[in-house]
């Protein structure tokens, strides 16, 4: 596999993690009561930030692992 293909796989993984995390936040915002959210808007914004960071962080493990594999796999070949 060429280097550009490997880089594309890793970049696509990060983009997918970003999109899924953004959708998770959108769903959370859509299901939140707007009256409560406006009463404590700062706390809800911080909660949305934590939700995004958590989902993105977990999903970003896959492309990070792929990047490490692509980088170090050549050292462990026979």
LINMORA-V349490 format. One record per helix or strand of 3 or more residues. SS is the DSSP state (a for helix, b for strand). FROM is the first residue (numbers start at 0). LEN is the number of residues. If there is no record, write none. Layout:
BEGIN
ss=SS from=FROM len=LEN
ss=SS from=FROM len=LEN
END
This chain:
BEGIN
ss=a from=2 len=28
ss=a from=33 len=6
ss=a from=40 len=36
END
